[in-house]
Amino acid sequence: MNAQTALDQVSTQGKFIRKDSVFRDWVNKAEGSRFKPEANRYALYVSKACPWANRCLHFLSLKGLEHAIDVYSVHPTWGDTKPQVDGHRGWHFAEEGANVPGVTTDGLNGCKTMRDLYDLAVKGVWDKSAFTTPVLWCKQEATIVNNESSEICRMLNSEFEDVARNKGVDLYPPELADKVKELERWVYNDINNGVYKCGFATSQGAYEEASAALFAALDRVEEILGGTRYLAGDSLTGVDVWLFNTLVRFDPVYVVYFKTCKRTISSYHNITNYIRDLYQTRGLGKDVDMWNIRTHYFTSHPKLNPYGIVPVMPDGVDYAAAHDRATREYSSSKRT
Ligand SMILES: N[C@@H](CCC(=O)N[C@@H](CS)C(=O)NCC(=O)O)C(=O)O
C-alpha cells in the first residue's frame, strides 16, 4: 500500500516534487460526453485551508454556481485514516453533530475521510497517490471526475454557463489566453507551488533555490501591479485567483511555517493593496477562512511542527483595510 501525503513527495536532493493529479476527466457539453454539465449532478469536496481547493470555491462563487454544485468541507487537522492498515494521516469530515466552523460531514456519501471517498470512487482501494482536495464528484456515477484544481477552475468557468447565475463572467477571456497561460506558468511554479517547495524541502540547497525563485517572482508581481490593476491587465482573470490564494496565506502561515521569511507580503505596497482589492471589491474574502487555514498547516504535519502549536497571528494582516487600487493611476493607462 502506497498511502502517501504531499510531504512524502521529495527527491533524493531534498526537493519537493509535486505528483500529478490522477483523475483528469472533464465535464463538458459535447455530444457523447460522459460528464454533462447539469445542476445538482456534481459536488465539490474541499478543505477551506487548502489553496488549491479554495481557488475552486472562488470560481464557484464568481460564476454563481453555489446553487448547482454542493460543497462538502473537511476538518483542517489531519488524523489517522486507517490506523489498522498503515500510519497514513489525512483529511477527515466532521463527526455527526460536531459544530466545527467551516467544516461539514460528508452529507452526500457518508464517508468519514477523504481516503474513504477515493476508495468509494474506485469501488475498491485507491493506492495510486495522495488523497487530496479538491475533488469534483459526480453523483450519478458515484465517482471522481477530476482532482486537479487548475482543471476544475476551467470547467467551472466555462462548462456550466447554462446553469451559472453570473453568466458572461469569463476568467479566461480568449483575447488574454496566451498572457494568462504564461503568467500561470511562473505564478504556479515559483509562487503557488513555490511556497511548498520552500516548506517541504529537506535540504538547505533545495530550500534556498526555492526561496530565491519565490522572491524573484514576488518582486516581478509587485512590478506588474505597479502598471496594471490585475496581473493580466484591467480585468480579473483566473491567474489572479490562483495568486490571491497563496498571498492571503503568506504572512499568516508561510512566513513562519514554510520559512518564506526573506520578506513579508505586508512589506510589498502594491501586492498588499491588490490582496485587499480582491478580498473586498471582488468578493473573494467571503471564502477565506483564516481559522481553517492556520489550524490546518500548524496542526497537521507532526514532522514539521511536532507540538502542533499555532503561532500568534502577526500584526499588520488586515485584508479588510482600505486599498488604493480603484483610485490610483496605473502606468499602463498613462501610456494610452
Ligand atoms: N494538484 C492538486 C494538489 C492538491 C493538494 O495538494 N491538496 C492538498 C491540500 S492543500 C491535499 O489535499 N493534501 C493531502 C495529502 O497530501 O495527503 C490540485 O491542484 O488540485
PDBQT file of the ligand as one rigid body, heavy atoms in Angstrom, charges set to zero:
ROOT
HETATM    1  N1  LIG A 401      -2.712  19.117  -7.799  1.00  0.00    +0.000 N 
HETATM    2  C1  LIG A 401      -3.638  19.217  -6.808  1.00  0.00    +0.000 C 
HETATM    3  C2  LIG A 401      -2.960  19.438  -5.464  1.00  0.00    +0.000 C 
HETATM    4  C3  LIG A 401      -3.939  19.415  -4.355  1.00  0.00    +0.000 C 
HETATM    5  C4  LIG A 401      -3.262  19.283  -2.988  1.00  0.00    +0.000 C 
HETATM    6  O1  LIG A 401      -2.038  19.111  -2.865  1.00  0.00    +0.000 OA
HETATM    7  N2  LIG A 401      -4.073  19.336  -1.917  1.00  0.00    +0.000 N 
HETATM    8  C5  LIG A 401      -3.550  19.163  -0.583  1.00  0.00    +0.000 C 
HETATM    9  C6  LIG A 401      -4.118  20.176   0.383  1.00  0.00    +0.000 C 
HETATM   10  S1  LIG A 401      -3.522  21.782   0.175  1.00  0.00    +0.000 SA
HETATM   11  C7  LIG A 401      -4.007  17.844  -0.031  1.00  0.00    +0.000 C 
HETATM   12  O2  LIG A 401      -5.173  17.517  -0.119  1.00  0.00    +0.000 OA
HETATM   13  N3  LIG A 401      -3.104  17.088   0.569  1.00  0.00    +0.000 N 
HETATM   14  C8  LIG A 401      -3.432  15.852   1.158  1.00  0.00    +0.000 C 
HETATM   15  C9  LIG A 401      -2.247  14.975   1.202  1.00  0.00    +0.000 C 
HETATM   16  O3  LIG A 401      -1.165  15.387   0.770  1.00  0.00    +0.000 OA
HETATM   17  O4  LIG A 401      -2.410  13.855   1.666  1.00  0.00    +0.000 OA
HETATM   18  C10 LIG A 401      -4.566  20.349  -7.181  1.00  0.00    +0.000 C 
HETATM   19  O5  LIG A 401      -4.095  21.448  -7.503  1.00  0.00    +0.000 OA
HETATM   20  O6  LIG A 401      -5.750  20.128  -7.177  1.00  0.00    +0.000 OA
ENDROOT
TORSDOF 0
